[in-house]
Amino acid sequence: MDREKERLRDLLAFARSGADREHVGHVRYKFLTWCADSGIPEGRQLAITVDCWWPEIAACIATGHSNATSEGVNRIIKLCARNAHGFRNPANQRLRTRCVTTRRVRGHLRTAQHR
């Protein structure tokens, strides 16, 4: 599986290099066929996943934007909810979730006394 991972990294690096769309499509096709022909079930699944998600991957490469920040906040909220599985008060749960996801708690903002 390491070879597939490295080939995927090469494909993404090539796609970010500014090559024309047709050439990127050709390199992507070579990657997908190589994974599909590898005989490894995980390699075939990787080819299917990359092919299905390619429009989103290409948009991320073209714009430089992703939803990583919102996914990270959602992960923190779910973790907080799992840790507080006994809460019966929805207002308290919302308050706890809001407190956990603030920038100060996550270390992005430092007050003068913490510097």
N, C-alpha and C positions, 0 to 999 in steps of 0.2 A: 504494500500500500504506500510505502515511502516514495516509490518511483512515480506513482500517480499524483501524489501530493506535490512533488517537485515539478512535474510537468504542468500541473495546474498553476503553480506559482509562476512558471515561465510564461504560460499563456496570459495570465493577468498582467505580468510585467510588460509583455509585448503589446497588449491592448492599451496600456497606459503610456506607451512610448510615442503615441501620436501617429502610428501607421494608419494607412487608409482602411476604410471599413471592409473592403473586399479582401484585403490581405489578412486582416484579423479574422474574418470569417473562415478563410482557408486554414489558418493555424488552429482555429477552434475546431473545425471539422476533423483535422488530423488528430487533435487531442481526444475528441469524442470517439473516433473510430479506434484509436490506440487503446483507450480504456475499455471499450466494448469488446475488443478482440483479445484482451489480456487473459481471459479465462478465470479471472477472480471475480466472484460475485460482488464484492465491495467496489471494485473498479467499474463494473457495469452500472451499479447504483449511483456512483459518483458521476458517471457520464449522463445518466438520466436526470440527476439533480441539477447539474450545471446547465444542461440543455433547457430544462424547464424554467430555471431562474435566470437565464442569460439576459432577457430584456432588463430586469432589475439590476443585474451586475453591470451591464453596459451603461445604464443610466447613472449608476454610482460612479463609474469610471469617468463618464463624460462631465458630470456636474461636480463631483467631489463631495456630494452630500449623501448621508445615510441616515437611517433611523436608529443608530447605535445609542444615542442619548436616551431616547424614549424607551428603548428595549432595556437599557440599564436601570432606569427608574422603575419600570414594571417589574424587573427582577427583584429589586429591593423591596417593593411593595409586597410581592408574593412571599418573600422571605419573612418579612415582618408579620404577615398574616399567618404563616405557618408557625412562627414562634409564639404567637398570641392565640393559639387555637381555642382557648377557653373563653375568649371575650364574648359577652352577650349584649354589650351595649354598642350599637353601630356608630353612634357619635364618638365614643371613645376610640373605636377602631380607626375612624377617619382621622381623628386628631393625632393618634399615634403614627399613622401612615404619613401624614403631612409633616410631622416633626422629623421622621426618619429620612425623608427625601429632600429636606432643605439643603441648600448649598453649604451652610455653616457646619452642619452635622457631618457632611461628607468631606469636609476639610478644604473646600474651595475658597471659603472666606475666613480670614483670620482677623480677630479683633486685636486691638493694640496690646492687650495684656498677654496674648498668646504668641506674639512675635518675638 
